[in-house]
Amino acid sequence: EIDTSSFYTTFYKEIDSHIKDVSLLDIIPILGQYNYQHCSCVDSEVNLVACVTEIMKVAQWK
């Protein structure tokens, strides 16, 4: 099981080694939005999957 509380911080710290810099401009706001929503969502795992799905749509991987 994923610790959704710490996912956003860990992902933020590690993502720059896996994606091209230009993608950060799109990914950082997505992380911020879903991290904010995390506190008030009913199912944090669904929120996390939605976040990762959005990131996969915009990320340019190295």
C-alpha positions in Angstrom: 0.0 0.0 0.0 1.2 3.5 -0.8 1.5 6.1 1.8 -0.4 8.8 0.0 0.6 11.5 2.5 4.3 11.3 1.7 3.9 10.5 -2.0 3.7 14.1 -3.1 6.8 15.2 -1.3 8.8 12.1 -2.4 7.7 12.4 -6.0 8.6 16.1 -6.1 12.1 15.4 -4.7 12.8 12.6 -7.2 11.0 13.6 -10.4 13.6 15.9 -11.8 16.0 13.0 -12.4 13.3 11.2 -14.5 11.7 13.9 -16.7 12.9 16.7 -18.9 13.1 20.1 -17.3 10.4 21.6 -19.5 7.9 19.1 -18.0 8.4 20.6 -14.6 6.4 23.6 -15.6 3.4 21.4 -16.0 4.0 18.9 -13.3 4.6 21.2 -10.3 1.1 22.8 -10.5 -0.5 19.4 -10.8 1.3 18.1 -7.7 0.3 21.2 -5.8 -3.3 20.9 -6.8 -3.6 17.2 -5.9 -1.6 17.7 -2.7 -4.0 20.4 -1.6 -7.0 18.2 -2.5 -5.5 15.3 -0.6 -6.7 16.7 2.7 -10.3 16.9 1.7 -10.9 14.0 -0.7 -12.9 11.0 0.2 -10.5 8.4 -1.2 -6.9 9.5 -1.2 -5.9 6.6 -3.5 -8.2 7.7 -6.2 -6.9 11.2 -5.8 -3.4 9.9 -6.2 -4.2 7.9 -9.3 -5.8 10.9 -10.9 -2.7 12.9 -10.1 -0.3 10.4 -11.6 -2.6 10.0 -14.7 -2.4 13.8 -15.3 1.3 13.8 -14.9 1.7 10.9 -17.4 -0.2 12.9 -19.9 2.1 15.9 -19.8 5.5 14.5 -18.8 8.4 14.2 -21.2 10.5 11.4 -19.8 14.3 11.3 -20.1 
